[in-house]
Amino acid sequence: MEKSFYGMKRLFPILLLAVAGLSCSDRRPEFVIGVSQCSDDEWREKMNLEMVRESRFYPGTERNL
């Protein structure tokens, strides 16, 4: 028990520094959102147009339709 506590005691500062280093980054996370297109009808066309419209509220988004 004492040996595992000693190992955790040594590991904690390393983990703390790693988390602190990652949280100070200026890089913003990137996300990719995929949408399955299983039909080709008026409803789907309207949904595509609405997704494009909503994505314009968020600068930096890319739309590949």
N, C-alpha and C positions, 0 to 999 in steps of 0.2 A: 504494500500500500504506500509506503513512504517513497519508494523509487518512482512510482507512477506520479505521485504528487510533485516530486522534484522535476520530472520531465515536463509536466504541465506548467510548472512555475517558470521553466526556461522557455517554453514555447509561447506563452502568453504575450510577452513583449514583442516577439517577432510578428505574431498575428496582429497585434495592435498597430505596429508600424505599417504593416502591409495594408490594413484597412484605411488608416489615415492617409497613406499615399494615394490610394485609389480614390478616395473621396475628394481630394484636392484637385483632381483633374478638370481641365476646362472642356474636355471632349464630351459632347452630348451623345447620349445613346441613340443608336439607329434601330428602327424597327421596319420590318417588311410585313405588310398585311396582304394576304392573298384572298381572292374571292373566287369560288367555284362558279363557273358559268355552265349550267347544265341544260339551259333551254335558250331558245332564240325567239322571243315573242315581245309584245308591247310592254308587258309588265317588267321584263328584264331590262329592256331599253330605258324605261323610266327610272329604274333602280340605278342603272349605270350613270345616268345624267345626275341623279341626286347625290351619288357618291362623289362625282367630280365636283359638283357645287359645294358640298361640305368640305372637301379637301382644300378648297381655295381659302378657307378660314385659317389654315395653318401654313405659314410661310415655310418654304423649304421642302414641301412635299412634292413627290414626283408621281405622275399619273401615267400608267401604261395600259391603255385600253385596246 
